[in-house]
Amino acid sequence: MGGDGWPSGWLRGVIELAVLAIAAEGETYGYALGSRLAEAGLGKIKGGTLYPILNRLEESGALAAEWRQGDGGPGRKFYWITEEGQVRLLLEQQQWLTFSARATSIINPKGRPNDA
């Protein structure tokens, strides 16, 4: 899946939510999404992973998309979050925060500082 050494299961668990959160920042396209994920420290997510996720989110109604002609280059498929996607994002953000807090309380029960 990619990532800077992150276990692939961790990335699988958060990638759709991360893509929705990025799309909520504004209209975007696949390469820009991948770059944003890498900049956030999740590592390089391969197109073979990212584009099926975008397709699933579009098919579920969480994202809308449109092909647009490029300026002197190939066209791009632009994505933006829908109202349904906004609702999903808000729900899943809260669920993720609760889940990650509970997992952290088990993994690091004494609140020791991490080395990251």
Backbone as a printed PyTorch tensor [residue, N CA C, xyz], in Angstrom:
tensor([[[  0.8250,  -1.1970,   0.0000],
         [  0.0000,   0.0000,   0.0000],
         [  0.8610,   1.2490,   0.0000]],

        [[  2.0040,   1.1600,   0.5680],
         [  2.8490,   2.3390,   0.6520],
         [  3.0080,   2.7560,   2.0890]],

        [[  3.4810,   3.9440,   2.2910],
         [  3.6600,   4.4340,   3.6400],
         [  5.1250,   4.4240,   4.0190]],

        [[  5.4410,   5.2180,   4.9910],
         [  6.8150,   5.3260,   5.4630],
         [  7.0820,   4.2770,   6.5250]],

        [[  6.9060,   3.0210,   6.1540],
         [  7.1290,   1.9470,   7.0880],
         [  5.9410,   1.6620,   7.9910]],

        [[  4.8220,   2.3250,   7.7600],
         [  3.6300,   2.0630,   8.5620],
         [  3.0780,   0.6970,   8.1900]],

        [[  2.6150,  -0.0560,   9.1640],
         [  1.9670,  -1.3250,   8.8190],
         [  0.7820,  -1.0880,   7.8850]],

        [[  0.6650,  -1.9180,   6.8730],
         [ -0.3780,  -1.7060,   5.8660],
         [ -1.7720,  -1.7560,   6.4650]],

        [[ -1.9760,  -2.5360,   7.5100],
         [ -3.2870,  -2.5940,   8.1620],
         [ -3.6880,  -1.2610,   8.7490]],

        [[ -2.7260,  -0.5030,   9.2660],
         [ -3.0280,   0.8170,   9.8100],
         [ -3.5050,   1.7330,   8.6830]],

        [[ -2.7950,   1.6950,   7.5600],
         [ -3.1640,   2.5510,   6.4270],
         [ -4.5390,   2.1680,   5.8750]],

        [[ -4.7940,   0.8670,   5.7590],
         [ -6.1050,   0.4240,   5.2650],
         [ -7.2170,   0.9440,   6.1660]],

        [[ -6.9370,   1.0300,   7.4620],
         [ -7.9490,   1.4570,   8.4070],
         [ -8.2690,   2.9380,   8.3540]],

        [[ -7.3590,   3.7420,   7.8250],
         [ -7.5520,   5.1930,   7.8940],
         [ -7.6080,   5.8830,   6.5230]],

        [[ -7.2290,   5.1890,   5.4600],
         [ -7.0610,   5.8560,   4.1710],
         [ -8.3490,   6.4710,   3.6170]],

        [[ -9.4730,   5.7700,   3.7020],
         [-10.7120,   6.3460,   3.1700],
         [-11.1060,   7.5980,   3.9340]],

        [[-10.9710,   7.5540,   5.2500],
         [-11.2910,   8.7260,   6.0650],
         [-10.3570,   9.8790,   5.7300]],

        [[ -9.0800,   9.5820,   5.5460],
         [ -8.1180,  10.6240,   5.1830],
         [ -8.4510,  11.2340,   3.8270]],

        [[ -8.8320,  10.4090,   2.8660],
         [ -9.2010,  10.9150,   1.5320],
         [-10.4370,  11.8140,   1.6370]],

        [[-11.4310,  11.4020,   2.4010],
         [-12.6230,  12.2410,   2.5890],
         [-12.2520,  13.5760,   3.2350]],

        [[-11.3830,  13.5320,   4.2400],
         [-10.9780,  14.7680,   4.9180],
         [-10.2490,  15.7110,   3.9600]],

        [[ -9.4050,  15.1680,   3.1120],
         [ -8.7040,  16.0070,   2.1320],
         [ -9.6940,  16.5850,   1.1210]],

        [[-10.6230,  15.7630,   0.6550],
         [-11.6250,  16.2550,  -0.2990],
         [-12.4870,  17.3500,   0.3330]],

        [[-12.6820,  17.2960,   1.6420],
         [-13.4730,  18.3230,   2.3270],
         [-12.7440,  19.6690,   2.3520]],

        [[-11.4230,  19.6480,   2.1530],
         [-10.6440,  20.8890,   2.1070],
         [-10.8940,  21.6530,   0.8100]],

        [[-11.3560,  20.9560,  -0.2220],
         [-11.6070,  21.5810,  -1.5100],
         [-11.4150,  20.5810,  -2.6370]],

        [[-11.9050,  20.9590,  -3.7780],
         [-11.8260,  20.1170,  -4.9660],
         [-10.3780,  19.6800,  -5.2130]],

        [[-10.2090,  18.4190,  -5.6150],
         [ -8.8660,  17.8980,  -5.8020],
         [ -8.8640,  16.8010,  -6.8610]],

        [[ -7.7110,  16.2580,  -7.1650],
         [ -7.5850,  15.1600,  -8.1200],
         [ -6.5960,  14.1480,  -7.5510]],

        [[ -6.5290,  12.9860,  -8.1630],
         [ -5.7870,  11.8670,  -7.6160],
         [ -4.3490,  12.1540,  -7.2480]],

        [[ -3.5870,  12.7450,  -8.1530],
         [ -2.1780,  13.0020,  -7.8660],
         [ -2.0300,  13.9570,  -6.6890]],

        [[ -2.8590,  14.9940,  -6.6450],
         [ -2.8020,  15.9560,  -5.5450],
         [ -3.1760,  15.2880,  -4.2170]],

        [[ -4.1540,  14.3930,  -4.2580],
         [ -4.5270,  13.6490,  -3.0590],
         [ -3.3530,  12.8100,  -2.5580]],

        [[ -2.7150,  12.0970,  -3.4590],
         [ -1.5710,  11.2800,  -3.0920],
         [ -0.4440,  12.1160,  -2.5010]],

        [[ -0.2070,  13.2750,  -3.0970],
         [  0.8260,  14.1790,  -2.5870],
         [  0.4860,  14.6780,  -1.1910]],

        [[ -0.7750,  15.0120,  -0.9930],
         [ -1.2250,  15.5060,   0.3210],
         [ -1.0860,  14.4260,   1.3930]],

        [[ -1.4150,  13.1800,   1.0550],
         [ -1.2500,  12.0670,   1.9940],
         [  0.2210,  11.8860,   2.3550]],

        [[  1.0960,  11.9840,   1.3510],
         [  2.5310,  11.8460,   1.6010],
         [  3.0400,  12.9970,   2.4650]],

        [[  2.6110,  14.2210,   2.1630],
         [  3.0240,  15.3880,   2.9420],
         [  2.5760,  15.2730,   4.3990]],

        [[  1.4480,  14.6210,   4.6230],
         [  0.9270,  14.4520,   5.9800],
         [  1.6820,  13.3620,   6.7460]],

        [[  2.5890,  12.6560,   6.0600],
         [  3.3940,  11.6500,   6.7210],
         [  2.8800,  10.2290,   6.6020]],

        [[  1.8630,  10.0270,   5.7680],
         [  1.3440,   8.6700,   5.5930],
         [  2.1270,   7.8800,   4.5610]],

        [[  3.0300,   8.5260,   3.8630],
         [  3.8460,   7.8580,   2.8700],
         [  3.2430,   7.9600,   1.4810]],

        [[  3.9700,   7.4100,   0.5200],
         [  3.5200,   7.4300,  -0.8780],
         [  2.4850,   6.3260,  -1.0610]],

        [[  1.2780,   6.7270,  -1.3800],
         [  0.2040,   5.7720,  -1.6300],
         [  0.1420,   5.5450,  -3.1350]],

        [[  0.2810,   4.3110,  -3.5560],
         [  0.3170,   3.9860,  -4.9780],
         [ -1.0550,   4.2000,  -5.6240]],

        [[ -1.0250,   4.5330,  -6.9010],
         [ -2.2650,   4.7310,  -7.6550],
         [ -3.1580,   3.5080,  -7.6360]],

        [[ -2.5630,   2.3210,  -7.6320],
         [ -3.3300,   1.0840,  -7.5920],
         [ -4.0970,   0.9100,  -6.2940]],

        [[ -3.7380,   1.6700,  -5.2850],
         [ -4.4620,   1.6920,  -4.0140],
         [ -5.4200,   2.8670,  -3.9790]],

        [[ -4.9340,   4.0410,  -4.3720],
         [ -5.7020,   5.2740,  -4.2510],
         [ -6.9190,   5.3180,  -5.1760]],

        [[ -6.7540,   4.9590,  -6.4400],
         [ -7.8620,   5.1150,  -7.3910],
         [ -9.0440,   4.1820,  -7.1140]],

        [[ -8.8110,   2.9540,  -6.6880],
         [ -9.9760,   2.1380,  -6.2880],
         [-10.7230,   2.7310,  -5.0820]],

        [[ -9.9940,   3.3490,  -4.1690],
         [-10.6360,   4.0120,  -3.0300],
         [-11.4920,   5.1690,  -3.5250]],

        [[-10.9490,   5.9740,  -4.4260],
         [-11.7160,   7.0900,  -4.9930],
         [-12.9630,   6.5800,  -5.7100]],

        [[-12.8170,   5.4890,  -6.4490],
         [-13.9760,   4.9110,  -7.1440],
         [-15.0390,   4.4370,  -6.1570]],

        [[-14.6090,   3.7660,  -5.0800],
         [-15.5760,   3.3060,  -4.0670],
         [-16.2860,   4.4770,  -3.4070]],

        [[-15.5460,   5.5240,  -3.0840],
         [-16.1550,   6.6900,  -2.4480],
         [-17.1260,   7.3940,  -3.4030]],

        [[-16.7780,   7.4110,  -4.6790],
         [-17.6740,   7.9990,  -5.6700],
         [-18.9310,   7.1400,  -5.8290]],

        [[-18.7670,   5.8330,  -5.9320],
         [-19.9080,   4.9330,  -6.0950],
         [-20.8330,   4.9610,  -4.8820]],

        [[-20.2790,   5.1910,  -3.7060],
         [-21.0930,   5.2390,  -2.4870],
         [-21.8130,   6.5730,  -2.3230]],

        [[-21.4440,   7.5620,  -3.1400],
         [-22.0750,   8.8760,  -3.0510],
         [-21.3570,   9.8430,  -2.1300]],

        [[-20.2200,   9.4310,  -1.5590],
         [-19.4780,  10.3100,  -0.6610],
         [-18.6760,  11.3640,  -1.4310]],

        [[-18.2780,  11.0200,  -2.6470],
         [-17.5660,  11.9540,  -3.5230],
         [-18.3080,  12.0550,  -4.8450]],

        [[-18.1790,  13.2070,  -5.4650],
         [-18.6300,  13.3920,  -6.8430],
         [-17.3730,  13.6570,  -7.6640]],

        [[-17.4540,  13.4110,  -8.9690],
         [-16.2710,  13.5570,  -9.8090],
         [-16.6540,  14.0380, -11.1970]],

        [[-15.6510,  14.6120, -11.8630],
         [-15.8590,  15.1050, -13.2210],
         [-14.5160,  15.1400, -13.9390]],

        [[-14.4950,  14.6160, -15.1650],
         [-13.2990,  14.7080, -16.0020],
         [-13.2240,  16.1060, -16.5880]],

        [[-12.0230,  16.6790, -16.5790],
         [-11.8130,  18.0130, -17.1590],
         [-10.5810,  17.9870, -18.0440]],

        [[-10.6710,  18.7260, -19.1250],
         [ -9.5590,  18.8550, -20.0550],
         [ -8.4010,  19.5550, -19.3690]],

        [[ -7.1920,  19.0700, -19.6090],
         [ -6.0010,  19.6820, -19.0300],
         [ -5.5390,  20.8730, -19.8520]],

        [[ -4.7730,  21.7540, -19.2220],
         [ -4.1910,  22.9100, -19.9110],
         [ -2.9020,  22.4670, -20.5920]],

        [[ -3.0120,  22.0540, -21.8360],
         [ -1.8600,  21.6260, -22.5970],
         [ -1.3880,  20.2190, -22.2580]],

        [[ -2.1440,  19.4950, -21.4770],
         [ -1.7620,  18.1370, -21.1020],
         [ -3.0010,  17.2710, -21.0170]],

        [[ -2.8350,  16.0960, -20.4540],
         [ -3.9840,  15.1930, -20.3520],
         [ -5.0260,  15.7300, -19.3720]],

        [[ -6.2390,  15.2760, -19.5350],
         [ -7.3000,  15.6650, -18.6230],
         [ -7.1200,  15.0180, -17.2680]],

        [[ -7.8920,  15.5240, -16.3270],
         [ -7.8450,  14.9950, -14.9650],
         [ -9.2620,  14.7980, -14.4700]],

        [[ -9.3980,  13.8330, -13.5800],
         [-10.6760,  13.6160, -12.9210],
         [-10.6140,  14.3250, -11.5760]],

        [[-11.4710,  15.3190, -11.4150],
         [-11.5280,  16.0910, -10.1820],
         [-12.6030,  15.5220,  -9.2710]],

        [[-12.3180,  15.5500,  -7.9770],
         [-13.2200,  15.0080,  -6.9640],
         [-13.5640,  16.0900,  -5.9540]],

        [[-14.7780,  16.0190,  -5.4400],
         [-15.1850,  16.8860,  -4.3410],
         [-16.1590,  16.1260,  -3.4590]],

        [[-16.2000,  16.5240,  -2.2080],
         [-17.0390,  15.8330,  -1.2460],
         [-18.4930,  16.2620,  -1.4350]],

        [[-19.4040,  15.3330,  -1.2910],
         [-20.8320,  15.6100,  -1.4110],
         [-21.4100,  15.8650,  -0.0140]],

        [[-22.6620,  16.2340,   0.0170],
         [-23.3380,  16.4080,   1.3050],
         [-23.3330,  15.0870,   2.0810]],

        [[-23.6050,  14.0010,   1.3710],
         [-23.5680,  12.6720,   1.9940],
         [-22.1630,  12.3550,   2.5200]],

        [[-21.1610,  12.7550,   1.7650],
         [-19.7830,  12.5490,   2.1910],
         [-19.4340,  13.3690,   3.4240]],

        [[-19.9810,  14.5890,   3.4990],
         [-19.7540,  15.4360,   4.6760],
         [-20.3220,  14.7760,   5.9310]],

        [[-21.5220,  14.2220,   5.8110],
         [-22.1490,  13.5390,   6.9410],
         [-21.2910,  12.3420,   7.3550]],

        [[-20.8700,  11.5690,   6.3780],
         [-20.0180,  10.4020,   6.6580],
         [-18.7190,  10.8330,   7.3140]],

        [[-18.0990,  11.8890,   6.7930],
         [-16.8370,  12.3830,   7.3360],
         [-16.9920,  12.7730,   8.8030]],

        [[-18.0060,  13.5350,   9.1180],
         [-18.2110,  13.9660,  10.5070],
         [-18.4030,  12.7730,  11.4370]],

        [[-19.2070,  11.8090,  11.0110],
         [-19.4460,  10.6190,  11.8230],
         [-18.1560,   9.8190,  12.0150]],

        [[-17.4530,   9.5710,  10.9190],
         [-16.2520,   8.7470,  10.9930],
         [-15.0990,   9.4540,  11.7000]],

        [[-15.0520,  10.7880,  11.6070],
         [-14.0290,  11.5180,  12.3610],
         [-14.2170,  11.2630,  13.8540]],

        [[-15.4490,  11.3940,  14.3260],
         [-15.7200,  11.1750,  15.7450],
         [-15.4250,   9.7290,  16.1370]],

        [[-15.8410,   8.8010,  15.2860],
         [-15.5640,   7.3970,  15.5710],
         [-14.0600,   7.1390,  15.6300]],

        [[-13.3050,   7.7220,  14.7070],
         [-11.8620,   7.5210,  14.6790],
         [-11.2190,   8.0910,  15.9390]],

        [[-11.6230,   9.2810,  16.3580],
         [-11.0480,   9.8880,  17.5530],
         [-11.3160,   9.0310,  18.7870]],

        [[-12.5160,   8.4980,  18.8860],
         [-12.8480,   7.6240,  20.0110],
         [-12.0260,   6.3440,  19.9490]],

        [[-11.9980,   5.7170,  18.7770],
         [-11.2490,   4.4740,  18.5950],
         [ -9.7700,   4.6660,  18.9010]],

        [[ -9.1640,   5.7170,  18.3210],
         [ -7.7250,   5.9200,  18.5110],
         [ -7.4000,   6.2510,  19.9680]],

        [[ -8.2650,   6.9830,  20.6520],
         [ -8.0450,   7.2700,  22.0710],
         [ -8.0900,   5.9780,  22.8860]],

        [[ -9.0390,   5.1000,  22.5790],
         [ -9.1380,   3.8250,  23.2950],
         [ -7.9380,   2.9360,  23.0080]],

        [[ -7.5230,   2.8900,  21.7580],
         [ -6.3480,   2.0850,  21.4150],
         [ -5.1060,   2.6400,  22.1130]],

        [[ -4.9590,   3.9520,  22.1350],
         [ -3.8170,   4.5790,  22.7900],
         [ -3.8130,   4.2800,  24.2840]],

        [[ -4.9790,   4.2390,  24.8990],
         [ -5.0360,   3.9630,  26.3410],
         [ -4.5600,   2.5510,  26.6610]],

        [[ -4.6390,   1.6610,  25.6960],
         [ -4.1320,   0.2940,  25.8840],
         [ -2.6470,   0.2250,  25.5360]],

        [[ -2.2890,   0.8140,  24.4130],
         [ -0.9210,   0.7340,  23.9140],
         [  0.0450,   1.5410,  24.7790]],

        [[ -0.4070,   2.6760,  25.2750],
         [  0.4350,   3.5820,  26.0520],
         [ -0.3200,   4.0150,  27.3100]],

        [[ -0.5840,   3.0740,  28.2280],
         [ -1.4620,   3.3480,  29.3660],
         [ -0.9570,   4.4130,  30.3290]],

        [[  0.3340,   4.5990,  30.4170],
         [  0.8680,   5.5830,  31.3580],
         [  1.1460,   6.9200,  30.6860]],

        [[  0.7520,   7.0350,  29.4170],
         [  0.9310,   8.3040,  28.6890],
         [  2.3770,   8.6890,  28.4940]],

        [[  3.2410,   7.6720,  28.3500],
         [  4.6500,   7.9670,  28.1170],
         [  4.8170,   8.7200,  26.8020]],

        [[  5.7350,   9.6720,  26.7710],
         [  5.9560,  10.4100,  25.5070],
         [  6.4560,   9.4510,  24.4270]],

        [[  6.0750,   9.7350,  23.2100],
         [  6.5670,   8.8980,  22.1050],
         [  7.8280,   9.5320,  21.5160]],

        [[  8.4660,   8.7860,  20.6640],
         [  9.7050,   9.2750,  20.0460],
         [  9.4930,   9.8500,  18.6600]],

        [[  8.2260,  10.0100,  18.2530],
         [  7.9360,  10.4760,  16.8900],
         [  8.2110,  11.9460,  16.7480]]])
